[in-house]
Amino acid sequence: MKIEIFEDAAELGKAAGKRAAVQIKETISSKGEANIILATGTSQFPVLQILTDDASIDWGQVNMFHLDEYIGIPISHKASFRKYLTERFLDRVSALKSYHLINGENDPYAECKRLNALISQVQIDLALVGIGENGHLAFNDPPADFETTEPYIVVDLDEACRKQQWGEGWFATLEDVPKKAISMSIQQIIQSNEIICSVPDERKATAVSNCLNGVVSHLHPASILQNHPNCTIFLDKHSASQLKK
């Protein structure tokens, strides 16, 4: 694991996006295609902007998997991650070789089975992720399941996670935030060849400190990234403010 610290969220996102673009292009050059995981949330806005602006990426050789999605909300809802990825990514690039969005309106266990069959056929080259205010990785809230080898699982969202989603303006009230989601599992995420983790904002500082200063623990799910041999954590000076020197 490596840590890079930038002045602000814009610089962080630009650096993470450029790194991701280079890795996607190098993977296509060496393997003929690239398998990637995309995250959502406000931390990914500038990262995806850099990727979608890069006309040199051959998206026709890219297979994209989706990190997580709420159960029970339609794609028309402003908090839908399918909507987010469609509008902020898929509609802004040329056609991908394939993409696999999570449909939270389907039976969640059947949807996990469908996605598990798809992702089990490939090796993920690059995963773009973030860290939640409660230290979650994807929607694996504490105490996270570090053991399951199922690629996608049904998870419960804790109150801290739901408050974050409400606080970011995705829902009108806390009660509107779903209590369950489909999430890529911890074990599936860390099997990725490379992980780029983008974490801006002072409200993430405690989670960053808990996950990167302390021991690896399911109580701080993103702490598992400490064990990944090719993971870069992109922080700004605010999210890094509680890190030990």
C-alpha positions as CSV (number, residue, x, y, z in Angstrom):
1,M,0.0,0.0,0.0
2,K,1.2,3.5,-0.9
3,I,-0.2,6.8,0.2
4,E,-0.2,10.0,-1.8
5,I,-1.4,13.4,-0.4
6,F,-2.6,16.3,-2.4
7,E,-3.7,19.9,-1.7
8,D,-7.4,19.4,-2.3
9,A,-10.0,17.1,-3.7
10,A,-9.6,18.4,-7.3
11,E,-5.9,17.6,-7.4
12,L,-6.5,14.3,-5.7
13,G,-9.1,13.3,-8.3
14,K,-7.0,14.5,-11.2
15,A,-4.0,12.4,-10.0
16,A,-6.1,9.3,-9.3
17,G,-7.9,9.6,-12.7
18,K,-4.6,9.9,-14.6
19,R,-3.2,6.9,-12.8
20,A,-6.3,4.9,-13.6
21,A,-6.2,6.0,-17.3
22,V,-2.5,4.9,-17.6
23,Q,-3.2,1.5,-16.0
24,I,-6.3,0.8,-18.2
25,K,-4.3,1.7,-21.4
26,E,-1.3,-0.4,-20.3
27,T,-3.5,-3.3,-19.5
28,I,-5.2,-3.2,-22.9
29,S,-1.8,-3.0,-24.6
30,S,-0.5,-6.0,-22.7
31,K,-3.6,-8.2,-22.5
32,G,-5.9,-7.0,-25.2
33,E,-8.6,-5.9,-22.8
34,A,-9.1,-4.5,-19.3
35,N,-11.5,-5.6,-16.5
36,I,-12.3,-2.7,-14.1
37,I,-14.5,-2.0,-11.1
38,L,-16.0,1.5,-10.8
39,A,-17.2,3.1,-7.6
40,T,-19.7,5.9,-7.1
41,G,-20.2,8.7,-4.6
42,T,-18.9,12.2,-4.5
43,S,-15.2,11.1,-4.1
44,Q,-15.4,9.7,-7.6
45,F,-16.6,12.8,-9.5
46,P,-13.2,14.1,-10.5
47,V,-11.8,10.7,-11.1
48,L,-14.5,9.8,-13.6
49,Q,-14.2,13.2,-15.2
50,I,-10.5,12.5,-16.0
51,L,-11.3,9.1,-17.4
52,T,-14.2,10.2,-19.6
53,D,-12.2,13.1,-21.0
54,D,-9.4,10.8,-22.1
55,A,-10.0,10.1,-25.8
56,S,-7.0,7.8,-26.0
57,I,-8.7,5.0,-24.0
58,D,-10.1,2.2,-26.2
59,W,-13.3,1.6,-24.2
60,G,-14.3,-1.1,-26.7
61,Q,-11.7,-3.3,-24.9
62,V,-12.9,-2.6,-21.4
63,N,-15.3,-4.7,-19.2
64,M,-16.8,-2.8,-16.3
65,F,-18.2,-4.1,-13.1
66,H,-20.2,-2.1,-10.6
67,L,-19.2,-2.0,-6.9
68,D,-22.5,-1.6,-5.0
69,E,-26.1,-0.6,-5.2
70,Y,-29.0,0.0,-2.9
71,I,-31.8,-2.6,-2.7
72,G,-35.2,-1.4,-3.8
73,I,-34.7,2.0,-5.4
74,P,-35.4,2.5,-9.2
75,I,-32.8,3.7,-11.7
76,S,-34.8,7.0,-11.9
77,H,-33.9,7.8,-8.2
78,K,-31.2,10.4,-7.9
79,A,-29.3,8.2,-5.4
80,S,-29.3,5.2,-7.8
81,F,-25.7,4.1,-8.5
82,R,-26.9,2.7,-11.8
83,K,-28.1,6.2,-12.7
84,Y,-24.9,7.7,-11.5
85,L,-22.7,5.4,-13.6
86,T,-24.9,5.7,-16.7
87,E,-24.9,9.5,-16.6
88,R,-21.4,10.1,-15.4
89,F,-19.6,7.3,-17.2
90,L,-21.4,5.2,-19.7
91,D,-23.1,8.1,-21.6
92,R,-19.8,9.9,-21.8
93,V,-17.6,7.3,-23.4
94,S,-17.8,5.1,-26.5
95,A,-19.4,1.7,-26.1
96,L,-17.6,-0.7,-23.7
97,K,-16.9,-4.3,-24.5
98,S,-19.3,-5.1,-21.7
99,Y,-20.6,-3.6,-18.5
100,H,-22.5,-5.1,-15.6
101,L,-24.6,-2.8,-13.5
102,I,-26.3,-4.0,-10.3
103,N,-30.1,-4.0,-10.5
104,G,-31.3,-3.4,-6.9
105,E,-34.9,-3.8,-8.0
106,N,-34.4,-7.5,-8.8
107,D,-34.5,-10.2,-6.2
108,P,-31.2,-9.4,-4.4
109,Y,-30.1,-13.0,-4.0
110,A,-30.8,-13.8,-7.6
111,E,-29.0,-10.7,-8.7
112,C,-26.0,-11.7,-6.6
113,K,-26.0,-15.1,-8.3
114,R,-26.2,-13.5,-11.7
115,L,-23.3,-11.1,-11.0
116,N,-21.2,-13.8,-9.3
117,A,-21.4,-16.0,-12.3
118,L,-20.1,-13.1,-14.5
119,I,-17.3,-11.8,-12.4
120,S,-16.0,-15.3,-11.5
121,Q,-15.0,-15.7,-15.2
122,V,-12.5,-12.8,-15.1
123,Q,-9.5,-11.4,-13.2
124,I,-10.1,-7.8,-12.2
125,D,-7.2,-5.6,-13.4
126,L,-8.1,-2.3,-11.7
127,A,-10.6,-1.4,-8.9
128,L,-11.5,2.2,-8.2
129,V,-12.8,2.5,-4.6
130,G,-13.2,4.9,-1.7
131,I,-13.5,4.8,2.1
132,G,-16.7,5.7,3.8
133,E,-17.1,7.9,6.9
134,N,-17.5,4.7,8.9
135,G,-14.5,3.1,7.3
136,H,-16.5,0.9,5.0
137,L,-15.1,-0.4,1.7
138,A,-17.9,-0.6,-0.9
139,F,-21.0,-1.2,1.3
140,N,-19.2,-3.5,3.7
141,D,-20.0,-1.7,6.9
142,P,-18.4,-2.6,10.2
143,P,-18.1,-5.3,11.3
144,A,-17.4,-6.4,7.8
145,D,-17.3,-10.0,6.6
146,F,-13.6,-10.6,5.7
147,E,-14.1,-14.3,5.1
148,T,-16.8,-14.8,2.5
149,T,-15.5,-15.6,-1.0
150,E,-18.9,-14.9,-2.6
151,P,-18.1,-12.0,-5.0
152,Y,-21.4,-10.1,-4.4
153,I,-23.4,-10.3,-1.2
154,V,-26.4,-8.8,0.4
155,V,-25.5,-6.4,3.3
156,D,-27.1,-4.3,6.0
157,L,-26.3,-0.6,6.0
158,D,-25.5,0.8,9.5
159,E,-26.7,4.1,10.7
160,A,-23.4,5.9,10.1
161,C,-23.4,4.8,6.5
162,R,-27.0,5.9,6.0
163,K,-26.3,9.2,7.7
164,Q,-23.5,9.8,5.2
165,Q,-25.7,9.2,2.2
166,W,-28.3,11.5,3.6
167,G,-25.7,14.1,4.5
168,E,-24.3,14.1,1.0
169,G,-27.8,15.0,-0.3
170,W,-28.8,11.8,-2.0
171,F,-31.9,11.4,0.1
172,A,-34.4,13.9,1.5
173,T,-34.5,12.2,5.0
174,L,-32.6,9.6,6.9
175,E,-35.6,7.4,6.8
176,D,-35.5,7.4,3.0
177,V,-32.1,5.8,2.9
178,P,-32.4,2.0,2.3
179,K,-31.3,-0.3,5.0
180,K,-29.9,-3.0,2.7
181,A,-27.7,-3.1,-0.4
182,I,-25.9,-5.4,-2.7
183,S,-22.1,-5.0,-2.3
184,M,-19.0,-6.5,-3.8
185,S,-17.4,-8.4,-1.0
186,I,-14.1,-7.6,0.7
187,Q,-12.4,-10.7,-0.7
188,Q,-13.5,-9.9,-4.3
189,I,-12.2,-6.4,-4.1
190,I,-8.8,-7.3,-2.8
191,Q,-8.3,-9.9,-5.5
192,S,-7.9,-7.0,-8.0
193,N,-4.5,-6.6,-9.5
194,E,-4.4,-2.9,-8.6
195,I,-6.6,-0.8,-6.4
196,I,-6.9,3.0,-6.6
197,C,-8.6,4.4,-3.5
198,S,-9.7,8.1,-3.5
199,V,-10.6,9.7,-0.2
200,P,-11.1,13.5,-0.1
201,D,-12.6,15.7,2.7
202,E,-12.1,16.3,6.4
203,R,-15.2,14.3,7.2
204,K,-13.2,11.2,6.2
205,A,-10.2,12.0,8.4
206,T,-11.1,9.8,11.3
207,A,-11.9,6.9,9.1
208,V,-8.7,7.3,7.2
209,S,-6.8,7.4,10.5
210,N,-8.6,4.3,11.8
211,C,-8.1,2.3,8.6
212,L,-4.5,3.3,7.9
213,N,-2.9,4.0,11.3
214,G,-4.3,1.0,13.1
215,V,-4.2,-2.8,12.7
216,V,-6.3,-4.6,10.0
217,S,-9.7,-5.2,11.5
218,H,-13.2,-5.9,10.3
219,L,-14.3,-3.0,12.6
220,H,-12.5,-0.7,10.1
221,P,-13.2,-2.5,6.9
222,A,-11.0,-0.5,4.5
223,S,-8.0,-1.3,6.8
224,I,-7.8,-4.5,4.6
225,L,-6.2,-2.3,1.9
226,Q,-3.0,-2.3,4.1
227,N,-2.4,-5.9,3.0
228,H,-2.8,-5.2,-0.8
229,P,0.6,-5.2,-2.6
230,N,-0.5,-2.8,-5.3
231,C,-2.9,-0.3,-3.7
232,T,-2.5,3.5,-3.8
233,I,-4.5,5.6,-1.4
234,F,-5.1,9.2,-2.8
235,L,-5.8,11.7,0.0
236,D,-6.0,15.4,0.3
237,K,-4.6,17.4,3.2
238,H,-7.9,17.4,4.9
239,S,-8.6,13.6,4.8
240,A,-5.0,13.0,5.8
241,S,-5.0,15.4,8.7
242,Q,-5.2,12.7,11.4
243,L,-2.6,10.4,9.9
244,K,0.6,9.7,11.9
245,K,3.7,11.1,10.3
